[in-house]
Amino acid sequence: MLRSLFVLTLSALFCTNCVSVRSNTKAGSVPAFQRLLVVLEDTPRETSNAQRFLKECPANYTLCTASYQPALAFDSLSDFITEQNQTCQAEVALIVRRTRSLVRTDSYNRTRVTGQVYQLELQNLPSLQPFWKAEIKAEGTDKVPVTAIFKRLAKDGILQQSVASR
């Protein structure tokens, strides 16, 4: 019992800010692009997450951010993206959606949120057809794992490799 508790505690200590990513790319439909609209849908701390996207964006890509709150919105997500893109003039939209919290229960039956799960989708504009999807589990933080997103986009061949490695 003590040994398993020690291993569990040790793994929790080493897994602060652990991120796991699963993704899928639609074959033959990845467009070349330089301008990207990032839509943060129902994510905590939209302003700080938007700033982190702007900071981490690879050098020869241009990025705009927008925050979409479905509970308060009168427009659908697709209408919101179309409206936001009138200003941004992006070629693709990256939707970042928080889907659930990661919750852990300790030996005293207390629960706490230990991270977040996000779904991501890249869509062609103006058609809004998706060509890349991902699920990211971010343990130890409630921040959107921006660096992991850009690394995965590069690994999947969506971003140019020379750009993403800066």
C-alpha positions, 0 to 999 in steps of 0.5 A, a space after each residue: 500500500 505504501 509503495 503504491 502510494 509512493 509510486 503514485 506520488 512520485 509519478 504525479 511529481 514528475 508529471 507536472 505539465 505533462 502533455 500528451 497529443 493524438 492527432 489525425 490529418 486528412 490525406 491530400 487536403 492540407 493547404 499551404 497557408 501563412 495566415 491563421 485565425 485561432 479561435 479559443 472556444 470556452 477556454 479559461 484565461 482567453 486573454 493570456 492564452 491568446 497572448 501565448 499563441 501570439 508569442 509562440 507563433 512561428 516567425 513567418 506565420 501571421 496569427 489572429 486570435 478570437 474568443 468564442 463563448 458558446 453559452 453567451 453567443 447568438 451566432 453559431 461557431 461557423 458564423 463567428 469564424 466567418 465574421 472574425 475572418 473579415 478582419 483577420 483575412 486568414 487562410 485557415 482557422 484553428 479551433 481550440 475547444 476545452 472538452 473536460 477537466 482531468 480530475 484525480 481523487 486522493 486516498 481521502 476521497 478528495 477530488 481536485 482538477 489536475 489538468 484539462 483536455 482540449 480538442 483542436 481542429 484546423 479548417 480551410 477558410 472560407 469553406 470551414 472544411 476540417 483537415 487536421 484534428 487533435 486531442 491534447 491532455 495537459 496535466 498539471 496546468 489549466 493553460 492551453 499547451 501552445 508550444 505542444 500544439 505548434 510542435 505537433 503541427 510541425 511534426 504532422 507536416 502542417 507547418 513548415 519544419 524550418 519555421 516550427 524549429 525556431 
